[in-house]
Amino acid sequence: MFASKEGQAVPQVTFPTRQGDAWVNVTTDELFKNKTVIVFSLPGAFTPTCSSSHLPRYNELYSVFKENGVDDILCVSVNDTFVMNAWKADQEAENITFIPDGNGDFTDGMGMLVDKNDLGFGKRSWRYSMLVKNGVVEKMFIEEDVPGDPFKVSDADTMLNYIAPEHKEQESITVFTKPGCPFCMKAKQNLIDKGLNYEEVVLGKDATTVSLRAISGRTTVPQVFIGGKHIGGSEELETYLG
């Protein structure tokens, strides 16, 4: 079993990072001192669960965490800084600070360094998350010590439920658009005016009219989906929003 570090200070570590063309050392004091910080740590950049679920949801909920007093969200992995930088660019996760724990010093200090030799990974981090206030761990969510790569408690929604148990999550909204479409602009503005967050899928970049027809039965834009329900175009959205 992995021991919780609740009530203890995070390890004092210096992370060599590559920022642009320069090497920049980042210390744990810089990351945690006088801040409220969420950390989620995972086995490796570009790996399936990390890329499809763990990282994207923390990135998506960033604004909600900020509203509830969180200053930064850190993603820690036992990978070098070049790998972490490439993963951040690939995931377009601009809300997350990627921390390359290449030597595993921070992860080892947290008691979370594990042997992944069977996968050819060497030493890596066990999957966990924690809330750190001014360098001291307030709460940890550690995945169960079972074979494989469990992912049940270190997710963003579990952390959000701890930080803001009364928070009611907005239904997911997706808007299919095309560049230069005035009706698309109108639909997006309606959502903005109502204070609603949405994801935009741009045809020609993220999808095609074939995809749109398969999902909605239509080929015109915009097409809006809220909570898994097809609302329709800009006028239908306006009616729906009242």
N, C-alpha and C positions, 0 to 999 in steps of 0.2 A: 504494500500500500504506500501511496505517496503522502507525505506529511504536509499539512497545511502550514503556511507561514503567516497566518493572520496574526496581527499584532507585532510583527517583526519588520525591521527595515529591509528594503530591497538591497541586493548586493551592490557594492561599490565597484563599478566596472567602467572602463573606457572603451568605446566602440570606434574603431577606425572606419570612417565612411567616405565614400567618394561623392563629392558634390561638384558637378561640372567637371572641370579638369584638375581639381585640387583634392588632396586628402585633408579631411577635417575630422579631428577627434571629438567625439561627443561623449560626455560623461553622464552618469546616472543623476548627478546633482542637477545638471542642465535639464534633464528630462522630467524630473520628479519634484524638485524643491519648490515648495509653496504652490503646488498645483494639485488638482484632482485629475487623475489619469486612469484610463482603462488600458489594460494590457491583455492582449490575447496572443497566445503562443501556440505554434503548430509545427508539425514534423518537417515541412519543406515547401519552398516556393514552387509554384507550377504543378503541385500535386493535386489530384482530383477534388477531394473534399475541401481542401484549403481554397482552391480557386473557384469552385462552384457554389459553395455555401458559406464557409466560415468568414472569409474576407469580405465578400460582397455585401453581406447583411450588416456588418459593422459599418461599412462605408455608407450604406443606404440610410442607416439610423443616426448618422453623425449629428445632424441638426437637432434631433430629438435629445440625444445625450447632452449636447451643448446647452439646450434649454433647461436641462436638469443639473447644471453645475459642473459638467465635465469639461476640462480644458483641452485635453488631447486624447487621442486613441492611438496606441502603439501596437504594431504587429511585430512580434519577435520570432525569428527563426534562426536555426543554426545553419546559415548560408552566408556566403561572402557578399560584400556590398554591391558588386556588379550584378550578381544574380538578383538580389533584392530590388535594385534599381530597375532592372529589366522587367521584373514581375510587376512592379508598381505601374510602369508604363503600359504593360500589356493589359492590366486590369483596369486602367484609368481610375485608380482609387486615390484621388487627390485629397480625400479627407483623412487619410490614414498616414501616420508616420511609420515608415518601415525601418526596423532596427536589425542590422546584420550582426548577429551574435556568432561570427564565424568560428571563433575558438571555443564556443560553448561555455564561456566563463560565467555569464549571467545565468544561463539555464542551469549550470552545475550548482551555482550558488543558491538557486531556488529549489534545488533538489529534484529537478525535473529532467535531467540528462539521462537518456535511455539508449540502449544498444539496438541499432537497426541494421546490424550487419547482414541479416538474412535477406534484406532488400538491397544490399549494396550501398546503404546510406551512411554506414558508420555510426557515430554518435549524433543523436538528434534530440529535439525537445519532445516531451510528452505533451499532449494537447491539454491546455488549461486556460483560464482567464482569471483576471483579478482586478479589483478596484484599489488603487493606491492613492492615499492622501498625504501630501507632504513627505513622500518617501517611505511611508509606512503602509503595509498591506492591511486593508480593512476587511476585504472579503475575497475568498478564492473559490473558484469552481473548477474542480479537478476531475477529469474524466476517469471512470472506473478502470482499475488496473486489471484489464482482461486482454487476451490476445487480440491482435489486429489494431485498428485505429478507431476506437469508439468516439462518437460525437453526439453527446446528449445534453451536456450541461454547460459547456464553455461557449455556447452560441450567444449571439447578440441579444436575442429576445429574453433569454434567462437573465442576462446582466441587466437589461432594461427593467425587467420585472422586479429586480432587487432594488434598483436605484429609484424607480418611479412606479410603484405597484398600482397606482391609480390611473396611469396613462392609458388612454384608449387609442389604439393604433388606427390611423386613417386607412380606409380601404385603398388597395393598390389601383392606380390609374395609369393607363397606357393610351397614348395618342399616336396613331399612325398618320404621318404627314408626308408632304413633298416640298422641296425647296421652292420658295416664291409663291406659295399658295395662300391667298388672302383669307380664305375660310379657315385654314389651319391656324393662322395667326389669331383670328377671332376666337376660335375654340380654346387656344392656349391662354389667351388673355382672360377669358371667362373663368378658367380654372385659377389663374393667378389672382383675379379679383376676389375669388371666394377663399383665398388662402390655402388652396389645395396643391399638394406636390404631385407631380406626374412624371412619367418616363416617356420620352419621345422616341418613336421608331421612325426613322427617315427612310422612305422608299428610295431605292437606288443606292443607299449606303448600308442600311441595316437589314433590309428585306426587299422583296419585289412585289409587284401587283399580284403575282401568283400566290404568294404567301398571304396577302391581304384577302384575296378572294377565298382562299381555303379556310381562313379564320372567320371572316365576317360575311361572306357571300357577296361582297361588293368590291368594286375596283376604284371607287372615288374616295377622295380624302377631304377632310380628315375622317377617321373612324376612331371612336372613343370607346374604351372598355373600362368599366369601374367595378372592382370586386368580382371579376370574372364574368360580368354581365355586359353584353354589347349594347351600348347606348345609341350609337349612330353618328351622324355628322354634327356640324356646328349648331344648326337650328335645334336638332333633337337634344343636344347637350344643354342648350340654353333653356329648353323646356324642362329638362330633368333637374337642373340646378335651381329652377324657379326664379 
